[in-house]
Amino acid sequence: MSEALYLPETLTRADVDALPGVAVVEFGTNGCGHCQAAQPLISEVVADYPQVRRIKVEDGSGRKLGRSFRVKMWPTLVFIRGGQEVARLVRPTRASDIEEAFDAATRQG
């Protein structure tokens, strides 16, 4: 169950920008209904992309990492490849949208 929890931010923007490969930084809070509703959909798709690192960050007012990505609503999934944002999803409600974002982020070129 701890895998499903958003954890307090421990990474800086520089840390995220330096991540190797493809990563998805998922911003939300543990008490967010939209975040909880999206978890089964996100987990379903994540299982098909083992090469993508998933980092769940607890966000909130004054949290630097979320503000550096201009996160305003939860959950927000920011896909990073080589230090660059390559896709973003805000409050996803369909697995197909999540799949499309993961596919775009992992596509070379």
Backbone as XML, in Angstrom:
<?xml version="1.0"?>
<chain id="A" units="angstrom">
  <residue number="1" name="MET">
    <atom name="N" x="0.821" y="-1.200" z="0.000"/>
    <atom name="CA" x="0.000" y="0.000" z="0.000"/>
    <atom name="C" x="0.863" y="1.261" z="0.000"/>
  </residue>
  <residue number="2" name="SER">
    <atom name="N" x="2.045" y="1.213" z="0.587"/>
    <atom name="CA" x="2.893" y="2.401" z="0.639"/>
    <atom name="C" x="3.295" y="2.871" z="-0.746"/>
  </residue>
  <residue number="3" name="GLU">
    <atom name="N" x="3.314" y="1.952" z="-1.729"/>
    <atom name="CA" x="3.645" y="2.334" z="-3.087"/>
    <atom name="C" x="2.653" y="3.369" z="-3.619"/>
  </residue>
  <residue number="4" name="ALA">
    <atom name="N" x="1.421" y="3.308" z="-3.152"/>
    <atom name="CA" x="0.376" y="4.197" z="-3.635"/>
    <atom name="C" x="0.434" y="5.577" z="-3.000"/>
  </residue>
  <residue number="5" name="LEU">
    <atom name="N" x="1.232" y="5.752" z="-1.970"/>
    <atom name="CA" x="1.265" y="7.025" z="-1.257"/>
    <atom name="C" x="2.121" y="8.067" z="-1.974"/>
  </residue>
  <residue number="6" name="TYR">
    <atom name="N" x="1.653" y="9.308" z="-1.890"/>
    <atom name="CA" x="2.489" y="10.429" z="-2.323"/>
    <atom name="C" x="3.428" y="10.726" z="-1.170"/>
  </residue>
  <residue number="7" name="LEU">
    <atom name="N" x="4.697" y="10.891" z="-1.476"/>
    <atom name="CA" x="5.705" y="11.111" z="-0.443"/>
    <atom name="C" x="6.155" y="12.562" z="-0.443"/>
  </residue>
  <residue number="8" name="PRO">
    <atom name="N" x="6.519" y="13.080" z="0.734"/>
    <atom name="CA" x="7.009" y="14.466" z="0.793"/>
    <atom name="C" x="8.149" y="14.674" z="-0.201"/>
  </residue>
  <residue number="9" name="GLU">
    <atom name="N" x="8.184" y="15.858" z="-0.781"/>
    <atom name="CA" x="9.205" y="16.120" z="-1.798"/>
    <atom name="C" x="10.593" y="16.066" z="-1.184"/>
  </residue>
  <residue number="10" name="THR">
    <atom name="N" x="11.448" y="15.328" z="-1.867"/>
    <atom name="CA" x="12.838" y="15.220" z="-1.456"/>
    <atom name="C" x="13.758" y="15.592" z="-2.611"/>
  </residue>
  <residue number="11" name="LEU">
    <atom name="N" x="13.189" y="15.699" z="-3.800"/>
    <atom name="CA" x="13.970" y="16.038" z="-4.978"/>
    <atom name="C" x="13.865" y="17.531" z="-5.276"/>
  </residue>
  <residue number="12" name="THR">
    <atom name="N" x="14.920" y="18.071" z="-5.833"/>
    <atom name="CA" x="14.883" y="19.442" z="-6.324"/>
    <atom name="C" x="14.589" y="19.408" z="-7.819"/>
  </residue>
  <residue number="13" name="ARG">
    <atom name="N" x="14.324" y="20.543" z="-8.393"/>
    <atom name="CA" x="14.107" y="20.600" z="-9.846"/>
    <atom name="C" x="15.364" y="20.139" z="-10.573"/>
  </residue>
  <residue number="14" name="ALA">
    <atom name="N" x="16.532" y="20.503" z="-10.069"/>
    <atom name="CA" x="17.786" y="20.070" z="-10.692"/>
    <atom name="C" x="17.908" y="18.549" z="-10.648"/>
  </residue>
  <residue number="15" name="ASP">
    <atom name="N" x="17.479" y="17.934" z="-9.534"/>
    <atom name="CA" x="17.504" y="16.464" z="-9.431"/>
    <atom name="C" x="16.614" y="15.837" z="-10.507"/>
  </residue>
  <residue number="16" name="VAL">
    <atom name="N" x="15.420" y="16.379" z="-10.668"/>
    <atom name="CA" x="14.483" y="15.840" z="-11.656"/>
    <atom name="C" x="15.041" y="16.030" z="-13.058"/>
  </residue>
  <residue number="17" name="ASP">
    <atom name="N" x="15.577" y="17.213" z="-13.336"/>
    <atom name="CA" x="16.128" y="17.493" z="-14.662"/>
    <atom name="C" x="17.310" y="16.584" z="-14.996"/>
  </residue>
  <residue number="18" name="ALA">
    <atom name="N" x="17.988" y="16.064" z="-13.979"/>
    <atom name="CA" x="19.161" y="15.211" z="-14.189"/>
    <atom name="C" x="18.826" y="13.718" z="-14.219"/>
  </residue>
  <residue number="19" name="LEU">
    <atom name="N" x="17.549" y="13.361" z="-14.061"/>
    <atom name="CA" x="17.185" y="11.948" z="-14.060"/>
    <atom name="C" x="17.520" y="11.317" z="-15.409"/>
  </residue>
  <residue number="20" name="PRO">
    <atom name="N" x="18.126" y="10.127" z="-15.400"/>
    <atom name="CA" x="18.410" y="9.445" z="-16.659"/>
    <atom name="C" x="17.149" y="8.799" z="-17.219"/>
  </residue>
  <residue number="21" name="GLY">
    <atom name="N" x="17.108" y="8.630" z="-18.522"/>
    <atom name="CA" x="15.990" y="7.936" z="-19.148"/>
    <atom name="C" x="14.694" y="8.719" z="-19.049"/>
  </residue>
  <residue number="22" name="VAL">
    <atom name="N" x="13.594" y="7.969" z="-18.938"/>
    <atom name="CA" x="12.268" y="8.571" z="-18.876"/>
    <atom name="C" x="11.707" y="8.399" z="-17.478"/>
  </residue>
  <residue number="23" name="ALA">
    <atom name="N" x="11.112" y="9.459" z="-16.974"/>
    <atom name="CA" x="10.482" y="9.410" z="-15.655"/>
    <atom name="C" x="9.150" y="10.146" z="-15.731"/>
  </residue>
  <residue number="24" name="VAL">
    <atom name="N" x="8.232" y="9.724" z="-14.878"/>
    <atom name="CA" x="6.987" y="10.464" z="-14.712"/>
    <atom name="C" x="6.934" y="10.917" z="-13.264"/>
  </residue>
  <residue number="25" name="VAL">
    <atom name="N" x="6.804" y="12.220" z="-13.080"/>
    <atom name="CA" x="6.675" y="12.782" z="-11.747"/>
    <atom name="C" x="5.192" y="13.077" z="-11.561"/>
  </residue>
  <residue number="26" name="GLU">
    <atom name="N" x="4.613" y="12.378" z="-10.598"/>
    <atom name="CA" x="3.176" y="12.483" z="-10.354"/>
    <atom name="C" x="2.958" y="13.323" z="-9.097"/>
  </residue>
  <residue number="27" name="PHE">
    <atom name="N" x="2.323" y="14.474" z="-9.284"/>
    <atom name="CA" x="2.051" y="15.381" z="-8.176"/>
    <atom name="C" x="0.617" y="15.179" z="-7.694"/>
  </residue>
  <residue number="28" name="GLY">
    <atom name="N" x="0.452" y="15.100" z="-6.373"/>
    <atom name="CA" x="-0.880" y="14.959" z="-5.806"/>
    <atom name="C" x="-0.788" y="14.949" z="-4.295"/>
  </residue>
  <residue number="29" name="THR">
    <atom name="N" x="-1.892" y="14.577" z="-3.654"/>
    <atom name="CA" x="-1.896" y="14.410" z="-2.203"/>
    <atom name="C" x="-2.659" y="13.138" z="-1.871"/>
  </residue>
  <residue number="30" name="ASN">
    <atom name="N" x="-2.350" y="12.569" z="-0.717"/>
    <atom name="CA" x="-2.971" y="11.314" z="-0.329"/>
    <atom name="C" x="-4.461" y="11.449" z="-0.045"/>
  </residue>
  <residue number="31" name="GLY">
    <atom name="N" x="-4.921" y="12.643" z="0.283"/>
    <atom name="CA" x="-6.337" y="12.844" z="0.566"/>
    <atom name="C" x="-7.145" y="13.359" z="-0.614"/>
  </residue>
  <residue number="32" name="CYS">
    <atom name="N" x="-6.555" y="13.435" z="-1.777"/>
    <atom name="CA" x="-7.203" y="13.990" z="-2.967"/>
    <atom name="C" x="-8.064" y="12.921" z="-3.646"/>
  </residue>
  <residue number="33" name="GLY">
    <atom name="N" x="-9.357" y="13.191" z="-3.767"/>
    <atom name="CA" x="-10.262" y="12.247" z="-4.408"/>
    <atom name="C" x="-9.929" y="12.000" z="-5.872"/>
  </residue>
  <residue number="34" name="HIS">
    <atom name="N" x="-9.535" y="13.046" z="-6.589"/>
    <atom name="CA" x="-9.152" y="12.890" z="-7.994"/>
    <atom name="C" x="-7.913" y="11.997" z="-8.107"/>
  </residue>
  <residue number="35" name="CYS">
    <atom name="N" x="-6.971" y="12.177" z="-7.178"/>
    <atom name="CA" x="-5.742" y="11.374" z="-7.170"/>
    <atom name="C" x="-6.077" y="9.908" z="-6.903"/>
  </residue>
  <residue number="36" name="GLN">
    <atom name="N" x="-6.922" y="9.663" z="-5.920"/>
    <atom name="CA" x="-7.302" y="8.294" z="-5.576"/>
    <atom name="C" x="-8.035" y="7.620" z="-6.726"/>
  </residue>
  <residue number="37" name="ALA">
    <atom name="N" x="-8.919" y="8.348" z="-7.402"/>
    <atom name="CA" x="-9.667" y="7.793" z="-8.521"/>
    <atom name="C" x="-8.759" y="7.435" z="-9.694"/>
  </residue>
  <residue number="38" name="ALA">
    <atom name="N" x="-7.683" y="8.190" z="-9.881"/>
    <atom name="CA" x="-6.779" y="7.963" z="-11.010"/>
    <atom name="C" x="-5.799" y="6.814" z="-10.767"/>
  </residue>
  <residue number="39" name="GLN">
    <atom name="N" x="-5.572" y="6.445" z="-9.511"/>
    <atom name="CA" x="-4.530" y="5.454" z="-9.197"/>
    <atom name="C" x="-4.683" y="4.123" z="-9.941"/>
  </residue>
  <residue number="40" name="PRO">
    <atom name="N" x="-5.864" y="3.509" z="-9.966"/>
    <atom name="CA" x="-5.964" y="2.231" z="-10.690"/>
    <atom name="C" x="-5.632" y="2.367" z="-12.174"/>
  </residue>
  <residue number="41" name="LEU">
    <atom name="N" x="-6.035" y="3.474" z="-12.786"/>
    <atom name="CA" x="-5.752" y="3.693" z="-14.207"/>
    <atom name="C" x="-4.258" y="3.875" z="-14.441"/>
  </residue>
  <residue number="42" name="ILE">
    <atom name="N" x="-3.632" y="4.692" z="-13.611"/>
    <atom name="CA" x="-2.199" y="4.950" z="-13.751"/>
    <atom name="C" x="-1.411" y="3.664" z="-13.513"/>
  </residue>
  <residue number="43" name="SER">
    <atom name="N" x="-1.751" y="2.942" z="-12.460"/>
    <atom name="CA" x="-1.033" y="1.701" z="-12.132"/>
    <atom name="C" x="-1.151" y="0.673" z="-13.243"/>
  </residue>
  <residue number="44" name="GLU">
    <atom name="N" x="-2.324" y="0.611" z="-13.867"/>
    <atom name="CA" x="-2.542" y="-0.324" z="-14.980"/>
    <atom name="C" x="-1.574" y="-0.040" z="-16.121"/>
  </residue>
  <residue number="45" name="VAL">
    <atom name="N" x="-1.401" y="1.224" z="-16.452"/>
    <atom name="CA" x="-0.533" y="1.602" z="-17.568"/>
    <atom name="C" x="0.937" y="1.507" z="-17.174"/>
  </residue>
  <residue number="46" name="VAL">
    <atom name="N" x="1.276" y="1.937" z="-15.968"/>
    <atom name="CA" x="2.671" y="1.894" z="-15.500"/>
    <atom name="C" x="3.242" y="0.480" z="-15.619"/>
  </residue>
  <residue number="47" name="ALA">
    <atom name="N" x="2.419" y="-0.511" z="-15.363"/>
    <atom name="CA" x="2.876" y="-1.907" z="-15.421"/>
    <atom name="C" x="3.403" y="-2.280" z="-16.806"/>
  </residue>
  <residue number="48" name="ASP">
    <atom name="N" x="2.911" y="-1.598" z="-17.846"/>
    <atom name="CA" x="3.352" y="-1.882" z="-19.214"/>
    <atom name="C" x="4.615" y="-1.110" z="-19.613"/>
  </residue>
  <residue number="49" name="TYR">
    <atom name="N" x="5.112" y="-0.254" z="-18.724"/>
    <atom name="CA" x="6.279" y="0.574" z="-19.026"/>
    <atom name="C" x="7.305" y="0.475" z="-17.899"/>
  </residue>
  <residue number="50" name="PRO">
    <atom name="N" x="7.905" y="-0.686" z="-17.726"/>
    <atom name="CA" x="8.854" y="-0.851" z="-16.616"/>
    <atom name="C" x="10.097" y="0.032" z="-16.741"/>
  </residue>
  <residue number="51" name="GLN">
    <atom name="N" x="10.376" y="0.541" z="-17.926"/>
    <atom name="CA" x="11.548" y="1.393" z="-18.133"/>
    <atom name="C" x="11.311" y="2.828" z="-17.656"/>
  </residue>
  <residue number="52" name="VAL">
    <atom name="N" x="10.071" y="3.155" z="-17.303"/>
    <atom name="CA" x="9.743" y="4.512" z="-16.855"/>
    <atom name="C" x="9.726" y="4.548" z="-15.336"/>
  </residue>
  <residue number="53" name="ARG">
    <atom name="N" x="10.529" y="5.426" z="-14.786"/>
    <atom name="CA" x="10.565" y="5.614" z="-13.329"/>
    <atom name="C" x="9.371" y="6.467" z="-12.923"/>
  </residue>
  <residue number="54" name="ARG">
    <atom name="N" x="8.588" y="5.986" z="-11.955"/>
    <atom name="CA" x="7.433" y="6.730" z="-11.445"/>
    <atom name="C" x="7.793" y="7.302" z="-10.083"/>
  </residue>
  <residue number="55" name="ILE">
    <atom name="N" x="7.672" y="8.614" z="-9.964"/>
    <atom name="CA" x="7.993" y="9.301" z="-8.718"/>
    <atom name="C" x="6.741" y="10.045" z="-8.269"/>
  </residue>
  <residue number="56" name="LYS">
    <atom name="N" x="6.197" y="9.644" z="-7.134"/>
    <atom name="CA" x="4.984" y="10.269" z="-6.610"/>
    <atom name="C" x="5.373" y="11.297" z="-5.552"/>
  </residue>
  <residue number="57" name="VAL">
    <atom name="N" x="5.004" y="12.543" z="-5.791"/>
    <atom name="CA" x="5.409" y="13.644" z="-4.918"/>
    <atom name="C" x="4.170" y="14.295" z="-4.320"/>
  </residue>
  <residue number="58" name="GLU">
    <atom name="N" x="4.172" y="14.390" z="-2.991"/>
    <atom name="CA" x="3.098" y="15.106" z="-2.304"/>
    <atom name="C" x="3.268" y="16.591" z="-2.581"/>
  </residue>
  <residue number="59" name="ASP">
    <atom name="N" x="2.220" y="17.198" z="-3.109"/>
    <atom name="CA" x="2.302" y="18.594" z="-3.504"/>
    <atom name="C" x="1.424" y="19.442" z="-2.590"/>
  </residue>
  <residue number="60" name="GLY">
    <atom name="N" x="1.620" y="20.722" z="-2.631"/>
    <atom name="CA" x="0.818" y="21.643" z="-1.847"/>
    <atom name="C" x="1.348" y="23.048" z="-1.988"/>
  </residue>
  <residue number="61" name="SER">
    <atom name="N" x="0.644" y="23.972" z="-1.406"/>
    <atom name="CA" x="1.026" y="25.370" z="-1.453"/>
    <atom name="C" x="2.442" y="25.550" z="-0.918"/>
  </residue>
  <residue number="62" name="GLY">
    <atom name="N" x="3.248" y="26.273" z="-1.669"/>
    <atom name="CA" x="4.610" y="26.555" z="-1.235"/>
    <atom name="C" x="5.617" y="25.444" z="-1.499"/>
  </residue>
  <residue number="63" name="ARG">
    <atom name="N" x="5.188" y="24.336" z="-2.072"/>
    <atom name="CA" x="6.127" y="23.253" z="-2.379"/>
    <atom name="C" x="6.868" y="23.614" z="-3.669"/>
  </residue>
  <residue number="64" name="LYS">
    <atom name="N" x="8.170" y="23.702" z="-3.556"/>
    <atom name="CA" x="8.983" y="24.242" z="-4.650"/>
    <atom name="C" x="8.937" y="23.415" z="-5.928"/>
  </residue>
  <residue number="65" name="LEU">
    <atom name="N" x="8.993" y="22.083" z="-5.800"/>
    <atom name="CA" x="9.062" y="21.258" z="-7.009"/>
    <atom name="C" x="7.785" y="21.401" z="-7.838"/>
  </residue>
  <residue number="66" name="GLY">
    <atom name="N" x="6.645" y="21.305" z="-7.191"/>
    <atom name="CA" x="5.378" y="21.465" z="-7.907"/>
    <atom name="C" x="5.244" y="22.840" z="-8.543"/>
  </residue>
  <residue number="67" name="ARG">
    <atom name="N" x="5.686" y="23.872" z="-7.827"/>
    <atom name="CA" x="5.593" y="25.221" z="-8.382"/>
    <atom name="C" x="6.543" y="25.378" z="-9.569"/>
  </residue>
  <residue number="68" name="SER">
    <atom name="N" x="7.688" y="24.706" z="-9.538"/>
    <atom name="CA" x="8.631" y="24.833" z="-10.655"/>
    <atom name="C" x="8.049" y="24.242" z="-11.942"/>
  </residue>
  <residue number="69" name="PHE">
    <atom name="N" x="7.088" y="23.319" z="-11.798"/>
    <atom name="CA" x="6.400" y="22.746" z="-12.955"/>
    <atom name="C" x="5.031" y="23.397" z="-13.176"/>
  </residue>
  <residue number="70" name="ARG">
    <atom name="N" x="4.727" y="24.444" z="-12.420"/>
    <atom name="CA" x="3.463" y="25.168" z="-12.535"/>
    <atom name="C" x="2.254" y="24.243" z="-12.362"/>
  </residue>
  <residue number="71" name="VAL">
    <atom name="N" x="2.345" y="23.331" z="-11.404"/>
    <atom name="CA" x="1.241" y="22.425" z="-11.102"/>
    <atom name="C" x="0.157" y="23.209" z="-10.378"/>
  </residue>
  <residue number="72" name="LYS">
    <atom name="N" x="-1.079" y="23.083" z="-10.852"/>
    <atom name="CA" x="-2.205" y="23.791" z="-10.241"/>
    <atom name="C" x="-3.308" y="22.836" z="-9.799"/>
  </residue>
  <residue number="73" name="MET">
    <atom name="N" x="-3.404" y="21.659" z="-10.434"/>
    <atom name="CA" x="-4.448" y="20.694" z="-10.098"/>
    <atom name="C" x="-3.819" y="19.314" z="-9.931"/>
  </residue>
  <residue number="74" name="TRP">
    <atom name="N" x="-4.473" y="18.488" z="-9.133"/>
    <atom name="CA" x="-3.972" y="17.134" z="-8.874"/>
    <atom name="C" x="-4.942" y="16.089" z="-9.387"/>
  </residue>
  <residue number="75" name="PRO">
    <atom name="N" x="-4.452" y="14.941" z="-9.775"/>
    <atom name="CA" x="-3.038" y="14.680" z="-9.989"/>
    <atom name="C" x="-2.561" y="15.301" z="-11.306"/>
  </residue>
  <residue number="76" name="THR">
    <atom name="N" x="-1.322" y="15.689" z="-11.305"/>
    <atom name="CA" x="-0.650" y="16.128" z="-12.525"/>
    <atom name="C" x="0.543" y="15.219" z="-12.738"/>
  </residue>
  <residue number="77" name="LEU">
    <atom name="N" x="0.612" y="14.612" z="-13.921"/>
    <atom name="CA" x="1.719" y="13.736" z="-14.285"/>
    <atom name="C" x="2.594" y="14.476" z="-15.286"/>
  </residue>
  <residue number="78" name="VAL">
    <atom name="N" x="3.858" y="14.666" z="-14.932"/>
    <atom name="CA" x="4.807" y="15.350" z="-15.801"/>
    <atom name="C" x="5.828" y="14.313" z="-16.265"/>
  </residue>
  <residue number="79" name="PHE">
    <atom name="N" x="5.905" y="14.113" z="-17.570"/>
    <atom name="CA" x="6.815" y="13.132" z="-18.154"/>
    <atom name="C" x="8.094" y="13.827" z="-18.573"/>
  </residue>
  <residue number="80" name="ILE">
    <atom name="N" x="9.216" y="13.317" z="-18.081"/>
    <atom name="CA" x="10.533" y="13.913" z="-18.308"/>
    <atom name="C" x="11.409" y="12.914" z="-19.069"/>
  </residue>
  <residue number="81" name="ARG">
    <atom name="N" x="12.055" y="13.395" z="-20.119"/>
    <atom name="CA" x="13.043" y="12.577" z="-20.837"/>
    <atom name="C" x="14.252" y="13.457" z="-21.090"/>
  </residue>
  <residue number="82" name="GLY">
    <atom name="N" x="15.394" y="13.025" z="-20.575"/>
    <atom name="CA" x="16.622" y="13.786" z="-20.773"/>
    <atom name="C" x="16.542" y="15.199" z="-20.223"/>
  </residue>
  <residue number="83" name="GLY">
    <atom name="N" x="15.851" y="15.363" z="-19.110"/>
    <atom name="CA" x="15.766" y="16.673" z="-18.475"/>
    <atom name="C" x="14.725" y="17.601" z="-19.071"/>
  </residue>
  <residue number="84" name="GLN">
    <atom name="N" x="13.973" y="17.125" z="-20.066"/>
    <atom name="CA" x="12.968" y="17.956" z="-20.718"/>
    <atom name="C" x="11.577" y="17.378" z="-20.514"/>
  </residue>
  <residue number="85" name="GLU">
    <atom name="N" x="10.612" y="18.239" z="-20.284"/>
    <atom name="CA" x="9.226" y="17.784" z="-20.212"/>
    <atom name="C" x="8.776" y="17.413" z="-21.620"/>
  </residue>
  <residue number="86" name="VAL">
    <atom name="N" x="8.267" y="16.176" z="-21.770"/>
    <atom name="CA" x="7.834" y="15.715" z="-23.091"/>
    <atom name="C" x="6.334" y="15.454" z="-23.150"/>
  </residue>
  <residue number="87" name="ALA">
    <atom name="N" x="5.674" y="15.384" z="-22.007"/>
    <atom name="CA" x="4.223" y="15.200" z="-21.971"/>
    <atom name="C" x="3.731" y="15.582" z="-20.585"/>
  </residue>
  <residue number="88" name="ARG">
    <atom name="N" x="2.421" y="15.859" z="-20.502"/>
    <atom name="CA" x="1.811" y="16.230" z="-19.224"/>
    <atom name="C" x="0.350" y="15.806" z="-19.267"/>
  </residue>
  <residue number="89" name="LEU">
    <atom name="N" x="-0.110" y="15.280" z="-18.158"/>
    <atom name="CA" x="-1.524" y="14.952" z="-17.990"/>
    <atom name="C" x="-2.017" y="15.585" z="-16.704"/>
  </residue>
  <residue number="90" name="VAL">
    <atom name="N" x="-3.187" y="16.184" z="-16.752"/>
    <atom name="CA" x="-3.798" y="16.767" z="-15.570"/>
    <atom name="C" x="-5.140" y="16.074" z="-15.345"/>
  </residue>
  <residue number="91" name="ARG">
    <atom name="N" x="-5.307" y="15.522" z="-14.155"/>
    <atom name="CA" x="-6.537" y="14.811" z="-13.772"/>
    <atom name="C" x="-6.997" y="13.805" z="-14.815"/>
  </residue>
  <residue number="92" name="PRO">
    <atom name="N" x="-6.135" y="12.848" z="-15.162"/>
    <atom name="CA" x="-6.545" y="11.859" z="-16.167"/>
    <atom name="C" x="-7.696" y="10.991" z="-15.656"/>
  </residue>
  <residue number="93" name="THR">
    <atom name="N" x="-8.631" y="10.695" z="-16.555"/>
    <atom name="CA" x="-9.782" y="9.860" z="-16.200"/>
    <atom name="C" x="-9.922" y="8.653" z="-17.122"/>
  </residue>
  <residue number="94" name="ARG">
    <atom name="N" x="-9.054" y="8.554" z="-18.128"/>
    <atom name="CA" x="-9.119" y="7.416" z="-19.056"/>
    <atom name="C" x="-7.737" y="6.795" z="-19.208"/>
  </residue>
  <residue number="95" name="ALA">
    <atom name="N" x="-7.694" y="5.475" z="-19.134"/>
    <atom name="CA" x="-6.431" y="4.751" z="-19.300"/>
    <atom name="C" x="-5.824" y="5.040" z="-20.666"/>
  </residue>
  <residue number="96" name="SER">
    <atom name="N" x="-6.654" y="5.246" z="-21.682"/>
    <atom name="CA" x="-6.131" y="5.499" z="-23.031"/>
    <atom name="C" x="-5.326" y="6.803" z="-23.084"/>
  </residue>
  <residue number="97" name="ASP">
    <atom name="N" x="-5.751" y="7.816" z="-22.344"/>
    <atom name="CA" x="-4.992" y="9.073" z="-22.307"/>
    <atom name="C" x="-3.641" y="8.870" z="-21.627"/>
  </residue>
  <residue number="98" name="ILE">
    <atom name="N" x="-3.643" y="8.080" z="-20.563"/>
    <atom name="CA" x="-2.407" y="7.803" z="-19.830"/>
    <atom name="C" x="-1.469" y="6.996" z="-20.717"/>
  </residue>
  <residue number="99" name="GLU">
    <atom name="N" x="-2.003" y="5.992" z="-21.388"/>
    <atom name="CA" x="-1.222" y="5.156" z="-22.313"/>
    <atom name="C" x="-0.584" y="6.014" z="-23.401"/>
  </residue>
  <residue number="100" name="GLU">
    <atom name="N" x="-1.343" y="6.936" z="-23.943"/>
    <atom name="CA" x="-0.843" y="7.814" z="-25.003"/>
    <atom name="C" x="0.330" y="8.665" z="-24.505"/>
  </residue>
  <residue number="101" name="ALA">
    <atom name="N" x="0.220" y="9.192" z="-23.306"/>
    <atom name="CA" x="1.291" y="10.003" z="-22.735"/>
    <atom name="C" x="2.545" y="9.163" z="-22.475"/>
  </residue>
  <residue number="102" name="PHE">
    <atom name="N" x="2.365" y="7.962" z="-21.931"/>
    <atom name="CA" x="3.517" y="7.080" z="-21.705"/>
    <atom name="C" x="4.169" y="6.720" z="-23.032"/>
  </residue>
  <residue number="103" name="ASP">
    <atom name="N" x="3.357" y="6.441" z="-24.040"/>
    <atom name="CA" x="3.896" y="6.092" z="-25.350"/>
    <atom name="C" x="4.684" y="7.254" z="-25.941"/>
  </residue>
  <residue number="104" name="ALA">
    <atom name="N" x="4.136" y="8.454" z="-25.847"/>
    <atom name="CA" x="4.833" y="9.631" z="-26.371"/>
    <atom name="C" x="6.150" y="9.866" z="-25.638"/>
  </residue>
  <residue number="105" name="ALA">
    <atom name="N" x="6.144" y="9.658" z="-24.330"/>
    <atom name="CA" x="7.353" y="9.911" z="-23.546"/>
    <atom name="C" x="8.448" y="8.899" z="-23.832"/>
  </residue>
  <residue number="106" name="THR">
    <atom name="N" x="8.063" y="7.690" z="-24.175"/>
    <atom name="CA" x="9.066" y="6.638" z="-24.398"/>
    <atom name="C" x="9.480" y="6.515" z="-25.859"/>
  </residue>
  <residue number="107" name="ARG">
    <atom name="N" x="8.769" y="7.162" z="-26.737"/>
    <atom name="CA" x="9.094" y="7.114" z="-28.153"/>
    <atom name="C" x="10.402" y="7.855" z="-28.395"/>
  </residue>
  <residue number="108" name="GLN">
    <atom name="N" x="11.300" y="7.227" z="-29.082"/>
    <atom name="CA" x="12.595" y="7.868" z="-29.392"/>
    <atom name="C" x="12.413" y="8.864" z="-30.528"/>
  </residue>
  <residue number="109" name="GLY">
    <atom name="N" x="13.124" y="9.997" z="-30.409"/>
    <atom name="CA" x="13.090" y="10.980" z="-31.492"/>
    <atom name="C" x="12.057" y="11.932" z="-31.233"/>
  </residue>
</chain>
